[in-house]
Every structure is written in structure tokens, then in C-alpha cells.
Amino acid sequence: MAWLHTWCGLWFSWLLYAIFLTGTLAVFDEAITHWMSPEHALAEHAAAPPAPVAASERAPRLALGAAFMAKAHPRADMWEIWPINRNDDNALSAYWFNQQGGYAEARLDPASGVPIAPGAAGKPVRPTLGGHHFVDFHYELHAGRAGLWITAIAAMAMLVALVSGIVTHKRIFKDFFTFRPNKGQRSWLDAHNAVAVLTLPFLFMIAYTGLTISSVTLMPAPLLARYGPGADNMKQFLADLGGPARLARSGKALAVPDLESYAARAEALIKQPVRCIVIDNPGDSSMRIGVYGWDNQAEAMTRIANTTGMVSFSAASGAVLAVRQGGQVDGGAASLTRLAMGSLHMASFGGLAIRWLYFVCGLAGTAMMATGAILFMVKRRNKHGAEFGTATARVYRLVEGVNVAAIAGLAIACAAYLWANRLLPPDLDQRAGWELRVFFGAWLAALAHGLLRAPARAWREQLWALACLCALLPPLNWITTGDHLVAQIGGRADWESAGVELAALVAGALAAWAALKHRGSTT
């Protein structure tokens, strides 16, 4: 069992470290996106936050949104109209799926229905993936289905390592209360045991739910047996899981009706103000109108099923097809289970307190992966056998170099990603892609550095590089945008932007402390 734990830990520790670090950052992906859109961020806090629109103001906005969609995107299979912009201002918003299957948006003037160009009220809004980069990397490594499979295999290996680790460490709970500093290998083992035991329930939960929410891809046999192969059958399965399936167009024309009458009826049924209206098959007799409510956030945060109220209507007859109250789930127990697993994994309940709990536990899990990888090398630096024959020394030297890049180098790449957001020109073509290139380029440079420099020097140099990148991030923001912590906290109470910069300062201080502790060390 010890052999199983050691070798599973070795081959997957680097990958799991990357998954955990980016997943921990993804807990606050919206705050990171907010900071990485400074023009947007300043506009958000210059005006009052969005709120439900009164019925007297809502009716003309819905009519203008429908008129815009009828003129600009009459062939779209779905129109989604928000009487108020869901992110930052008082604009009317319309959404649809474009020809590439992407989710497209237009912000409209609520008085005229004329599209508002990005940055029309100020500087152009810079294109960026923002915090969603960390979300994508966390679960699919920016590699699509292949990346999803890789992370799933890593999660399975993590479950094996957790179970085998409990069996191997017979004094695990006693060791949790024992830490012996400055003892080399013993200190690394104490740290590894402590963070593992501290977050053991969280680690089991996050690995299991991560596998569960991807079960359709990872375990397709029941789906294939019930529905059969093919994209259409998959769509039918997802529709059955989430509610009534979208109907095929009949080919008979039907004008889009007055949307306010449906909004008023839905408000009475779900006892919630209207958030948005979704029209399936607009302009066709099969048209369906879904009205979604604004949830009470304080109440919603107490529910694991964080859904809003919804009413679905037939446009042809005006009949009510379905009603869902806030907190209810379409699709029965299977859909509720799927939603609960997703909520547990993504911390979409409980508000800010749960997000901070996940963040701290995620950091502890990241530390467990890092200390496991370092411990492996510390144990074998001078006492390894001849596992790889005459190449054994070279193999372990390679492991040491990869350790540096996988741990310190990835953190450098994350900081470099934020720097790229401020240094790349806002109007650069394919700008979001260039931010990703900087991330991966910095990580590759860290790998080359870790392989070329002596391990102790590589650790110190990369830790100092990380400390500088993090500590200088707030000054960089001040120089490039004119925004700074005093304005964020005292001027407009923008705690999302301030939180990113304060976290960077703390990370920089910890990296500098680690570099100083490492001075003179050969570890």
C-alpha cells in the first residue's frame, strides 16, 4: 500500500497541484474577471448595481429588445432579453446563439433600443478570459474532452492516494498535532500529513463531486443504453434531465406576442420580479416563452439547489406549460442530485463565507500536493536505489527540475497572466489568446530555468521572481490604469478589485519568506 501511495503521488502530484491551484483561484473567478476588466470595473462602481425593473419601465424595454432581435437576428433559435444588464449598468441586454454556437450579447440603449458599442461610455473594454481561464484550466486544461479525461484520471488517482495514505499513515491523527521545524525530510512529512488531515473531508468531497458532475462523459454506458449514440440523443437526454425539450420548428409563422403580459402573469405565479425572458423558436407556431425571476439572494444562499423561479408558456395558446418555484429543480431526483453535486463542487451556495472556506481548503490541498512532490525528492536525493539503472541520477535530476517548474513556475505563470492583462494593448487582435500565450510561455520558461539551474538556486530564483511579480502588481495597475488600492477601498468600496491586489501582496510576501527560508539550503 505504501508503494501504491508513493508512486500514484509521484506521477500525479504535479498535475493535481496545477488542478488545485487553478481551482482555488477559480473560486473567485468573477472577482478576477472584474479586476481584469478595469474599464468595466470602474463603470460598475460608478453607478448603482443592477436591480429588478418596475413593470411600467419593463414593458417598453422588453418591446425594444424583441424589436432589435427581430431585425438583427430573426433566424436565431433562441432570444434572451434582460430588461436590465445583468453585470454592470442600466442598459437593456439581448443574448442569442450565433452561427458558431457561441453565446452572443448586445447591450442596448433602454430608451431607443440602439446597440451600445463596447466602451462607448469611456475607454474600450479590453477582451480577456479573466478568471474563466482558471476555471477552464482547472477542469479541462484548455484541452477540451482530452483534458477532461486527464483531469478525471488524476481525480481517480487522488482518491486512491487519499485512501492509501490513510492506510499507510497509521498514526495520521497523532501526527496531525506534531510539527518539527527545520528537520529536513521529517518537517516536509509533518507538513504533508497536517494539511492532508486538516482538509481530508474536503479533499474527498471535491474529488468525488468533480468526477460525478462529468459522469455523462466518463461513464456513458447507461446513457447509450437508454438513448443511443449521437448528438440528437444527447440533446434529448439533457432536455429530459433539465425539463421539457425544445420543440422543432413547425414552419408556420407566428408573431412574437407582447412580452409584458407574460412577465406579469409569471410574476404572480412565482412571486418574484422578472429577471429575463427566453423565447425558443421565435416567429414560429412552436414558440415557447420562459420567464425567469430574480431570486432573493439571502434565501438562495441557504439552498444547495440555487435555482430561481420560472414559468414556461406556449405562445400559440398562451397556456402555462410549467411552473418552477425558486429552489425547485426540473427533472426530478436525478436532476436534483446532479445540481447538488455541482453546487458542492463549485461553491455556488452559502455566499462569501463558503467561498472563503473553499479557498482556504483549496490552498491547503494545493500545499498537500506540493509538499508530497517535494517530500518524494527529499527522500530520494541521497538514498535512491538504481530503479532506472545507469540513468537513475539523471531521472531524479529531471524530477527536481520539474518540481521547481510545477510548483513555483505555475504560480509565476498565474502572476504573469495578470501582468499580461495590464501590459498588452487593449485593442490587440486576439488579445485574450495572447494572455493565454503569456501564461503558458512563462510556465515553459520556468521549466527551462528549473532544468538548467541547480535545484537550490532554481527554487530561490523562482520564488523571488514570484514575490516581485505579486508585490509589483498593484503598482503596475496604478501606472497602467490610474486605479489603486486607496481608490478601490476608500473611494468606491470595490472589494473585488482590492481583494485581487491584496491577495497578490500576501502571495508575494509568502514567496519572499519562502525564498529567505530557502537561503543556504540544498533542498
GUDOPA-258608 format. One line per field, with one value per residue (C-alpha): residue in three letters; x, y, z. Coordinates in Angstrom, 2 decimals, decimal comma, always signed. Each point is the difference from the previous one (the first is absolute). Example, Ala and Ser with C-alpha at 12.3 -4.5 7.8 and 13.67 -1.06 7.14 Angstrom:
2
residuo <- (ALA / SER)
X <- (+12,30 / +1,37)
Y <- (-4,50 / +3,44)
Z <- (+7,80 / -0,66)
END
This chain:
523
residuo <- (MET / ALA / TRP / LEU / HIS / THR / TRP / CYS / GLY / LEU / TRP / PHE / SER / TRP / LEU / LEU / TYR / ALA / ILE / PHE / LEU / THR / GLY / THR / LEU / ALA / VAL / PHE / ASP / GLU / ALA / ILE / THR / HIS / TRP / MET / SER / PRO / GLU / HIS / ALA / LEU / ALA / GLU / HIS / ALA / ALA / ALA / PRO / PRO / ALA / PRO / VAL / ALA / ALA / SER / GLU / ARG / ALA / PRO / ARG / LEU / ALA / LEU / GLY / ALA / ALA / PHE / MET / ALA / LYS / ALA / HIS / PRO / ARG / ALA / ASP / MET / TRP / GLU / ILE / TRP / PRO / ILE / ASN / ARG / ASN / ASP / ASP / ASN / ALA / LEU / SER / ALA / TYR / TRP / PHE / ASN / GLN / GLN / GLY / GLY / TYR / ALA / GLU / ALA / ARG / LEU / ASP / PRO / ALA / SER / GLY / VAL / PRO / ILE / ALA / PRO / GLY / ALA / ALA / GLY / LYS / PRO / VAL / ARG / PRO / THR / LEU / GLY / GLY / HIS / HIS / PHE / VAL / ASP / PHE / HIS / TYR / GLU / LEU / HIS / ALA / GLY / ARG / ALA / GLY / LEU / TRP / ILE / THR / ALA / ILE / ALA / ALA / MET / ALA / MET / LEU / VAL / ALA / LEU / VAL / SER / GLY / ILE / VAL / THR / HIS / LYS / ARG / ILE / PHE / LYS / ASP / PHE / PHE / THR / PHE / ARG / PRO / ASN / LYS / GLY / GLN / ARG / SER / TRP / LEU / ASP / ALA / HIS / ASN / ALA / VAL / ALA / VAL / LEU / THR / LEU / PRO / PHE / LEU / PHE / MET / ILE / ALA / TYR / THR / GLY / LEU / THR / ILE / SER / SER / VAL / THR / LEU / MET / PRO / ALA / PRO / LEU / LEU / ALA / ARG / TYR / GLY / PRO / GLY / ALA / ASP / ASN / MET / LYS / GLN / PHE / LEU / ALA / ASP / LEU / GLY / GLY / PRO / ALA / ARG / LEU / ALA / ARG / SER / GLY / LYS / ALA / LEU / ALA / VAL / PRO / ASP / LEU / GLU / SER / TYR / ALA / ALA / ARG / ALA / GLU / ALA / LEU / ILE / LYS / GLN / PRO / VAL / ARG / CYS / ILE / VAL / ILE / ASP / ASN / PRO / GLY / ASP / SER / SER / MET / ARG / ILE / GLY / VAL / TYR / GLY / TRP / ASP / ASN / GLN / ALA / GLU / ALA / MET / THR / ARG / ILE / ALA / ASN / THR / THR / GLY / MET / VAL / SER / PHE / SER / ALA / ALA / SER / GLY / ALA / VAL / LEU / ALA / VAL / ARG / GLN / GLY / GLY / GLN / VAL / ASP / GLY / GLY / ALA / ALA / SER / LEU / THR / ARG / LEU / ALA / MET / GLY / SER / LEU / HIS / MET / ALA / SER / PHE / GLY / GLY / LEU / ALA / ILE / ARG / TRP / LEU / TYR / PHE / VAL / CYS / GLY / LEU / ALA / GLY / THR / ALA / MET / MET / ALA / THR / GLY / ALA / ILE / LEU / PHE / MET / VAL / LYS / ARG / ARG / ASN / LYS / HIS / GLY / ALA / GLU / PHE / GLY / THR / ALA / THR / ALA / ARG / VAL / TYR / ARG / LEU / VAL / GLU / GLY / VAL / ASN / VAL / ALA / ALA / ILE / ALA / GLY / LEU / ALA / ILE / ALA / CYS / ALA / ALA / TYR / LEU / TRP / ALA / ASN / ARG / LEU / LEU / PRO / PRO / ASP / LEU / ASP / GLN / ARG / ALA / GLY / TRP / GLU / LEU / ARG / VAL / PHE / PHE / GLY / ALA / TRP / LEU / ALA / ALA / LEU / ALA / HIS / GLY / LEU / LEU / ARG / ALA / PRO / ALA / ARG / ALA / TRP / ARG / GLU / GLN / LEU / TRP / ALA / LEU / ALA / CYS / LEU / CYS / ALA / LEU / LEU / PRO / PRO / LEU / ASN / TRP / ILE / THR / THR / GLY / ASP / HIS / LEU / VAL / ALA / GLN / ILE / GLY / GLY / ARG / ALA / ASP / TRP / GLU / SER / ALA / GLY / VAL / GLU / LEU / ALA / ALA / LEU / VAL / ALA / GLY / ALA / LEU / ALA / ALA / TRP / ALA / ALA / LEU / LYS / HIS / ARG / GLY / SER / THR / THR)
X <- (+0,00 / +2,90 / +1,42 / -3,41 / -0,31 / +3,55 / -0,14 / -3,56 / +1,09 / +3,12 / -1,51 / -3,09 / +1,24 / +1,06 / -3,27 / -2,12 / +1,95 / -0,87 / -3,64 / -0,27 / +1,77 / -2,09 / -3,15 / +0,71 / +0,41 / -3,19 / -1,97 / +0,30 / -0,08 / -2,58 / +2,17 / +3,03 / -2,01 / -1,17 / +3,60 / +1,11 / -2,70 / +1,04 / -2,12 / -2,99 / +0,90 / +0,11 / -3,37 / -1,57 / +0,85 / -0,77 / -3,69 / -2,50 / +0,02 / -2,66 / -3,41 / -3,34 / -1,85 / -3,49 / -2,82 / -0,66 / +3,62 / +0,34 / -2,67 / +1,65 / +3,40 / -1,30 / -1,64 / +3,23 / +2,01 / -2,39 / +0,00 / +3,81 / +0,19 / -2,71 / +2,00 / +3,56 / -0,34 / -3,39 / +1,32 / +1,50 / -1,51 / +0,01 / -0,39 / +0,84 / -1,00 / +0,99 / -1,85 / +3,21 / +3,62 / +0,86 / +3,55 / +0,63 / -2,34 / -3,51 / +0,18 / -2,48 / +1,63 / -0,76 / +1,66 / -0,12 / +2,04 / +2,06 / +0,76 / +3,07 / -2,12 / +1,45 / -2,01 / -0,17 / -1,08 / -1,15 / -0,38 / -2,81 / -0,97 / -3,14 / -1,60 / +0,52 / +1,04 / +3,12 / +3,07 / +2,61 / +3,54 / +2,47 / +1,72 / -2,35 / -0,23 / +3,77 / +3,08 / -0,36 / -0,58 / +2,98 / -0,81 / +1,09 / -0,85 / +0,41 / -0,49 / -1,70 / +3,49 / +0,57 / -3,40 / +0,75 / +3,49 / -1,26 / -2,36 / +1,25 / +3,51 / -1,10 / +0,06 / -3,71 / -1,20 / +3,54 / +0,80 / -3,20 / +1,06 / +3,48 / -1,38 / -2,49 / +2,78 / +1,95 / -3,04 / -0,34 / +3,69 / -0,50 / -2,74 / +2,34 / +2,78 / -2,32 / -1,18 / +3,46 / +1,41 / -2,43 / +0,96 / +3,72 / +0,10 / -1,10 / +0,67 / -1,56 / -2,14 / +2,80 / +2,38 / -2,49 / +0,84 / +3,75 / +2,19 / +3,77 / +1,47 / +3,47 / +0,23 / +0,30 / -1,93 / -1,86 / -1,29 / -1,27 / -1,79 / -1,56 / -1,24 / -1,36 / -1,87 / -1,39 / -1,53 / -1,30 / -1,80 / -1,25 / -1,85 / -0,67 / -3,83 / +0,32 / +2,50 / -2,24 / -3,03 / +1,70 / +1,49 / -3,22 / -2,30 / +2,44 / -0,32 / -3,76 / -0,82 / +1,91 / -1,60 / -1,86 / +3,34 / +1,94 / -2,67 / -2,18 / -1,24 / -3,39 / -0,64 / +0,83 / -2,16 / -3,02 / +0,31 / +2,49 / +2,99 / -0,03 / -0,22 / -3,82 / -0,40 / +2,39 / -2,10 / -3,12 / +1,68 / +1,05 / -3,49 / -1,59 / +2,43 / -0,76 / -3,64 / -2,09 / +1,98 / +0,13 / -2,54 / +0,95 / -1,25 / -3,38 / +0,58 / -3,18 / +0,56 / -1,13 / +0,77 / +1,84 / -2,70 / +0,15 / +2,50 / -1,14 / -3,28 / +1,96 / +2,39 / -2,92 / -1,63 / +3,30 / +0,61 / -3,34 / +0,76 / +3,56 / -0,18 / +3,28 / +0,83 / +0,94 / +3,69 / -0,13 / -2,16 / +1,17 / -1,82 / +0,53 / -0,75 / -0,97 / -2,36 / -1,22 / -3,26 / +2,07 / +1,31 / +0,39 / +0,51 / +1,89 / -0,08 / +2,69 / -0,08 / +2,49 / +0,78 / +0,27 / +3,76 / -0,07 / -2,50 / +1,68 / +3,35 / -1,53 / -1,04 / +2,18 / -2,36 / +0,58 / -2,67 / -2,35 / -3,70 / -1,04 / -3,25 / -0,20 / -2,82 / -1,22 / +0,00 / -2,63 / -2,62 / +1,30 / -0,31 / +2,35 / +2,23 / +2,08 / +0,54 / +3,12 / +0,27 / +3,34 / +2,11 / -1,89 / +1,67 / -1,34 / +0,59 / -0,60 / +2,46 / +2,67 / +0,14 / +0,00 / +2,91 / +1,94 / -0,63 / +0,93 / +3,29 / +0,75 / -0,84 / +2,23 / +2,91 / -0,34 / -0,98 / -3,14 / -1,78 / +0,65 / +1,29 / +3,38 / +0,67 / -0,12 / +2,17 / +2,67 / -0,24 / +0,51 / +2,87 / +1,82 / -0,63 / +1,09 / +3,27 / +0,52 / -0,63 / +2,46 / +2,56 / -0,58 / +0,83 / +3,07 / +1,38 / -0,60 / +2,01 / +2,80 / +0,02 / +0,44 / +3,15 / +1,39 / -0,28 / +1,77 / +2,61 / +2,73 / -1,66 / -1,54 / +0,67 / +0,81 / -3,62 / +1,01 / +3,43 / +2,79 / -2,57 / -1,33 / +1,91 / -1,12 / -3,62 / -0,04 / +1,71 / -2,82 / -2,55 / +1,63 / -0,15 / -3,62 / -0,83 / +1,24 / -1,94 / -3,16 / -0,23 / +1,72 / -0,18 / -3,76 / -0,49 / +2,27 / -2,10 / -3,19 / +1,57 / +1,33 / -3,53 / -1,18 / +2,97 / -0,80 / -3,50 / +1,45 / +2,93 / -1,58 / -1,69 / -3,79 / -0,77 / +2,46 / -1,44 / -0,87 / +1,05 / -1,49 / +2,01 / +3,19 / -0,66 / -0,12 / +3,21 / +1,72 / -1,26 / +1,30 / +3,15 / +0,90 / -0,62 / +2,20 / +2,75 / -0,21 / +0,43 / +3,08 / +1,42 / -0,68 / +1,79 / +2,99 / +0,72 / +1,08 / -3,16 / +0,72 / +0,77 / -3,03 / -2,30 / +1,34 / +0,01 / -3,53 / -1,35 / +1,55 / -1,42 / -3,45 / +0,38 / +0,89 / -2,81 / -2,59 / +1,30 / +0,24 / -3,45 / -1,79 / +2,57 / -0,30 / -3,76 / +0,44 / +2,45 / -2,05 / -3,57 / +0,30 / -1,89 / +1,44 / -0,89 / -0,91 / -2,56 / -1,28 / -0,58 / -0,61 / -1,34 / -2,52 / +0,05 / +1,09 / +1,01 / +0,24 / +2,85 / +1,56 / -0,24 / +2,01 / +2,77 / +0,07 / +0,19 / +2,89 / +1,84 / -0,51 / +1,19 / +3,05 / +0,84 / -0,31 / +2,20 / +2,64 / -0,14 / +0,44 / +2,95 / +1,67 / -0,61 / +1,52 / +3,19 / +2,98 / -2,14 / +0,71 / -3,60)
Y <- (+0,00 / +2,36 / -0,72 / +0,77 / +3,27 / +1,10 / -0,63 / +1,30 / +3,08 / +0,41 / -0,21 / +2,05 / +2,54 / +2,57 / -0,26 / +0,08 / +2,98 / +1,89 / -1,08 / +1,01 / +3,34 / +1,11 / -1,41 / +2,00 / +3,17 / -0,90 / +0,31 / +3,76 / -0,06 / +2,81 / +2,28 / -0,76 / +0,71 / +3,25 / +1,07 / -1,04 / +2,24 / +3,32 / +2,17 / -2,16 / -0,02 / +3,78 / +0,26 / -2,56 / +1,90 / +3,39 / -0,90 / -1,82 / -3,80 / -1,58 / -0,56 / -1,33 / +2,41 / +1,21 / -1,22 / +3,47 / +0,27 / -3,66 / -0,12 / +2,42 / -1,57 / -3,47 / +1,36 / +1,71 / -3,18 / -2,12 / +2,56 / +0,01 / -3,80 / -0,19 / +2,39 / -1,13 / -3,74 / -1,23 / -3,52 / -0,62 / -3,03 / +1,79 / +3,58 / +0,98 / +3,48 / +1,62 / +3,24 / +1,09 / -0,98 / -2,83 / +1,14 / +3,66 / +2,71 / +1,12 / -1,24 / -2,41 / -3,32 / -2,55 / -3,40 / -2,70 / -2,88 / +0,98 / -2,21 / -1,45 / -1,05 / +2,72 / +2,07 / +3,52 / +3,22 / +3,48 / +2,86 / +2,34 / +3,53 / -0,47 / +3,11 / -0,73 / -3,64 / +1,05 / -2,20 / +1,54 / -0,54 / -1,51 / +2,80 / +2,63 / +1,64 / +0,05 / -1,97 / -3,15 / -3,09 / -2,32 / -3,57 / -2,51 / -3,47 / +1,39 / -2,48 / -2,45 / -1,00 / -1,59 / -1,73 / -1,48 / -1,11 / -1,50 / -2,48 / -0,48 / +1,51 / +2,05 / -3,29 / -0,77 / -3,57 / -1,40 / +2,40 / -0,99 / -3,64 / +0,86 / +1,91 / -2,80 / -2,61 / +2,28 / +0,31 / -3,80 / -0,30 / +2,59 / -2,10 / -3,02 / +2,07 / +1,29 / -3,49 / -1,53 / +2,96 / -0,61 / -3,69 / +0,77 / +2,68 / -2,03 / +2,91 / +2,55 / +1,80 / +0,04 / +1,33 / +2,75 / +1,63 / -0,43 / +2,37 / +0,00 / +3,04 / +0,07 / -3,80 / -0,49 / -3,06 / -0,29 / +3,58 / -0,56 / -3,20 / +1,80 / +2,80 / -2,50 / -1,94 / +3,12 / +1,61 / -3,39 / -0,80 / +3,57 / -0,05 / -3,72 / +0,27 / +2,90 / -1,90 / -3,06 / +2,15 / +2,11 / -3,01 / -2,03 / +2,83 / +0,97 / -3,50 / -0,09 / +3,19 / -1,36 / -3,45 / +0,32 / +0,23 / -2,40 / -2,72 / +0,16 / -3,62 / +0,66 / +2,98 / -1,99 / -2,92 / +2,23 / +2,66 / -1,36 / +1,77 / +3,30 / +3,72 / +0,10 / -2,73 / +1,84 / +3,17 / -2,01 / -1,41 / +3,46 / +1,31 / -2,82 / +0,70 / +3,70 / +0,27 / +0,02 / -0,42 / +2,81 / -0,66 / -0,16 / +2,89 / -0,67 / +2,30 / +1,98 / +3,67 / +1,55 / +3,57 / +0,52 / +1,14 / +2,82 / -1,24 / +2,15 / -1,90 / -3,23 / +1,71 / +1,21 / -3,46 / -1,64 / +2,48 / -0,92 / -3,73 / -0,08 / +3,06 / +1,33 / +3,06 / -0,78 / -0,49 / -1,01 / -1,52 / -2,83 / -0,64 / -3,36 / -0,22 / +3,69 / +0,72 / -3,62 / -1,55 / -2,32 / +3,06 / -0,33 / +2,90 / -0,56 / +2,69 / -0,18 / +1,76 / +1,88 / -2,17 / +1,34 / -0,33 / -0,39 / -2,85 / -1,54 / -0,26 / -2,34 / -2,52 / -2,62 / +0,17 / +3,64 / +0,41 / +2,90 / -0,11 / -0,65 / -0,19 / -1,44 / +1,03 / -1,15 / +3,08 / -1,53 / -0,59 / +2,07 / -3,09 / -0,59 / -2,98 / -0,16 / +1,86 / -0,26 / +1,81 / +1,30 / -2,87 / -2,68 / -2,09 / -1,23 / -3,63 / -1,74 / -1,65 / -0,66 / +3,65 / +1,09 / -2,35 / +1,32 / +3,60 / -0,71 / -1,58 / +2,98 / +2,45 / -1,85 / +0,01 / +3,60 / +1,64 / +1,51 / +0,11 / +1,60 / +3,31 / +1,57 / -2,05 / -3,29 / +1,42 / +0,99 / -3,43 / -1,67 / +2,38 / -0,84 / -3,74 / +0,21 / +1,64 / -2,74 / -2,64 / +1,79 / -0,02 / -3,73 / -0,68 / +2,23 / -1,47 / -3,52 / +0,72 / +1,66 / -2,80 / -2,59 / +1,75 / +0,71 / -3,69 / -1,12 / +2,68 / -2,00 / -3,35 / -1,03 / -3,46 / -0,94 / -0,05 / +1,27 / -1,57 / +2,31 / +2,74 / +0,17 / +3,16 / +1,78 / -1,03 / +1,42 / +3,18 / +0,34 / -0,51 / +2,78 / +2,43 / -0,82 / +0,43 / +3,57 / +0,87 / -1,84 / +1,74 / +3,39 / +0,25 / -0,40 / +2,72 / +2,25 / -0,79 / +1,01 / +3,31 / +0,55 / -0,51 / +2,94 / +2,10 / -0,74 / +1,35 / +3,39 / +0,10 / -1,26 / +2,76 / +0,04 / -0,06 / -2,81 / -2,52 / -3,31 / +1,57 / -2,68 / -2,61 / +2,00 / +0,05 / -3,80 / -0,10 / +2,06 / -2,42 / -3,10 / +1,78 / +1,03 / -3,53 / -1,46 / +2,50 / -1,08 / -3,63 / +0,83 / +1,99 / -2,82 / -2,53 / +2,21 / +1,39 / -1,92 / -0,96 / +2,16 / +3,04 / -0,64 / -0,10 / +3,25 / +1,86 / -1,04 / +0,80 / +3,48 / +0,45 / -0,93 / +2,39 / +2,87 / -0,69 / -0,13 / +2,96 / +2,24 / -0,86 / +2,87 / +2,60 / -1,37 / +0,46 / +3,55 / +0,87 / -1,55 / +0,88 / +2,71 / -2,23 / -0,91 / -1,56 / +3,26 / +0,78 / -3,57 / -0,20 / +3,56 / +1,52 / -2,46 / -3,03 / -2,26 / -3,00 / -2,31 / +2,01 / +0,68 / -3,68 / -1,05 / +2,49 / -0,71 / -3,75 / +0,68 / +1,92 / -2,85 / -2,55 / +2,14 / +0,23 / -3,78 / -0,61 / +2,39 / -1,72 / -3,41 / +1,30 / +1,33 / -3,27 / -1,85 / +2,11 / -2,26 / -3,13 / -2,83 / -1,26)
Z <- (+0,00 / +0,72 / -3,47 / -1,57 / +1,91 / -0,84 / -3,72 / -0,53 / +1,91 / -2,11 / -3,47 / +0,78 / +2,54 / -2,63 / -1,90 / +3,15 / +1,32 / -3,20 / +0,20 / +3,66 / -0,36 / -2,98 / +1,61 / +3,16 / -2,06 / -1,91 / +3,25 / -0,55 / -3,80 / -0,14 / +2,13 / -2,17 / -3,16 / +1,59 / +0,70 / -3,50 / -1,55 / +1,58 / -2,31 / +0,87 / +3,69 / +0,24 / -1,75 / +2,33 / +3,13 / -1,46 / -0,18 / +2,19 / -0,36 / -2,24 / +1,55 / -1,27 / -2,29 / +0,89 / -2,26 / -1,40 / -1,14 / -0,92 / -2,70 / -2,46 / +0,61 / -0,82 / -3,15 / -1,09 / +0,66 / -2,05 / -2,83 / -0,10 / -0,13 / -2,68 / -2,18 / +0,74 / +0,68 / -1,27 / -0,74 / +3,45 / +1,75 / +3,35 / +1,15 / +3,58 / +1,11 / +3,29 / +0,84 / +1,73 / -0,61 / +2,35 / +0,62 / +0,42 / -1,21 / -0,89 / -3,60 / -1,55 / -1,01 / -2,70 / -0,45 / -2,69 / -1,40 / -3,03 / -3,01 / +1,75 / +2,97 / +2,22 / +2,46 / -1,46 / +1,74 / -0,97 / +2,48 / -1,05 / +0,88 / +2,18 / -1,49 / -3,71 / -0,31 / -1,95 / +0,68 / +2,27 / -1,27 / +2,52 / +1,84 / -1,41 / +3,40 / +0,49 / -0,96 / -2,13 / +2,14 / -0,44 / -1,14 / +2,64 / +1,27 / +3,49 / +2,82 / -2,35 / -1,18 / +3,41 / -0,16 / -3,44 / +0,99 / +3,24 / -1,62 / -3,56 / -0,20 / -3,04 / -1,90 / -0,49 / +0,54 / +0,13 / +2,84 / +1,81 / -0,14 / +1,29 / +2,99 / +0,68 / +0,07 / +2,33 / +2,28 / +0,10 / +0,85 / +2,73 / +1,58 / -0,10 / +1,58 / +2,74 / +0,96 / -0,20 / +1,94 / +2,87 / +0,07 / -0,23 / +2,69 / +3,00 / +2,38 / -2,32 / +2,59 / +2,56 / -2,62 / -0,81 / +3,33 / -0,51 / -1,97 / +0,26 / -1,79 / -1,56 / -0,04 / -3,75 / -1,19 / +3,32 / -0,31 / -3,53 / +1,11 / +2,99 / -2,26 / -2,53 / +2,70 / +1,68 / -3,10 / -1,19 / +3,27 / +0,44 / -3,33 / -0,39 / -0,23 / -2,45 / -2,16 / -0,21 / -0,79 / -2,67 / -1,80 / +0,10 / -1,08 / -2,75 / -1,44 / +0,51 / -1,88 / -3,03 / +0,25 / -3,31 / -1,80 / +2,21 / +0,35 / -3,11 / +0,02 / +1,73 / -2,27 / -3,14 / +1,15 / +0,63 / -2,72 / -2,52 / -1,57 / -1,87 / +0,72 / -0,30 / +2,61 / +2,31 / -0,36 / +0,84 / +3,12 / +1,20 / -0,71 / +2,02 / +2,83 / +0,05 / -1,01 / -3,19 / -3,21 / -2,56 / -2,74 / -3,66 / -2,14 / -1,63 / -2,96 / +0,74 / +0,71 / +3,26 / +1,05 / +3,27 / +2,46 / +2,53 / +2,58 / +2,90 / +0,35 / +0,50 / +2,41 / +2,14 / +0,07 / +0,96 / +2,83 / +1,53 / -0,22 / +1,37 / +2,29 / -1,36 / -2,15 / -3,61 / -0,73 / -3,67 / -2,72 / -2,27 / -3,28 / -1,71 / -3,76 / -0,33 / -2,91 / -0,22 / +1,23 / +2,24 / +1,86 / +3,75 / +2,42 / +3,26 / +2,69 / +2,70 / +3,35 / +2,17 / +3,00 / +3,52 / +0,43 / +3,76 / -0,33 / -3,05 / +1,75 / +2,58 / -2,67 / -1,65 / -3,00 / -0,87 / -2,70 / -0,68 / -0,74 / -3,60 / -1,98 / -3,52 / -2,36 / -3,40 / -2,25 / -2,28 / +2,70 / +2,92 / +2,22 / +2,92 / -0,81 / +3,18 / +3,27 / +2,14 / +3,31 / +1,27 / +1,35 / -1,92 / -2,71 / -3,33 / -0,82 / +3,35 / +2,37 / -2,64 / -0,96 / +3,66 / +0,75 / -2,98 / +1,04 / +3,63 / -1,05 / -2,22 / +2,78 / +2,45 / -2,43 / -1,18 / +3,32 / -1,51 / +3,35 / +3,36 / -1,29 / +0,73 / +3,15 / -1,92 / -2,78 / +2,50 / +1,65 / -3,40 / -0,75 / +3,23 / -0,38 / -3,63 / +1,03 / +2,58 / -2,68 / -2,28 / +2,80 / +0,52 / -3,65 / +0,12 / +3,23 / -1,33 / -3,15 / +1,99 / +2,59 / -2,74 / -1,19 / +3,47 / +0,91 / -3,16 / -0,52 / +1,70 / +0,67 / -3,31 / -1,35 / -3,56 / -1,19 / -3,43 / -0,28 / -1,08 / -0,80 / +3,59 / +0,95 / -3,19 / +0,56 / +3,51 / -1,20 / -2,54 / +2,79 / +2,02 / -2,92 / -0,73 / +3,69 / -0,08 / -3,16 / +1,04 / +3,37 / -0,12 / -3,80 / -0,20 / +2,60 / -2,09 / -3,08 / +1,86 / +1,03 / -3,52 / -1,34 / +2,13 / -1,11 / -3,65 / +0,55 / +0,89 / -2,44 / -3,23 / -2,09 / +0,67 / -3,75 / -0,86 / -2,46 / +1,73 / +3,25 / +2,28 / -1,87 / +0,56 / +3,74 / -0,09 / -2,03 / +2,68 / +2,67 / -1,76 / -1,20 / +3,55 / +1,20 / -2,75 / +0,84 / +3,66 / -1,08 / -2,07 / +2,91 / +2,46 / -2,22 / -0,75 / +3,47 / +3,07 / +1,96 / +3,07 / -2,15 / -2,21 / +3,05 / +1,43 / -3,32 / -0,93 / +3,44 / -0,18 / -3,51 / +1,32 / +2,94 / -2,31 / -2,48 / +2,79 / +2,01 / -3,08 / -1,35 / +1,85 / -1,17 / -3,54 / +0,13 / +1,28 / -2,80 / -2,82 / +1,04 / +2,67 / +2,44 / +3,40 / +3,34 / +1,70 / -2,70 / -0,05 / +3,75 / +1,13 / -3,19 / -1,38 / +2,35 / -2,86 / +2,10 / -3,01 / -1,55 / +3,39 / +0,94 / -3,06 / +0,76 / +3,73 / -0,73 / -2,38 / +2,73 / +2,48 / -2,59 / -0,69 / +3,69 / +0,41 / -3,05 / +1,36 / +3,41 / -1,67 / -2,04 / +3,16 / +1,86 / -2,95 / +0,08 / +0,44 / -0,29 / -2,41 / +0,16)
END
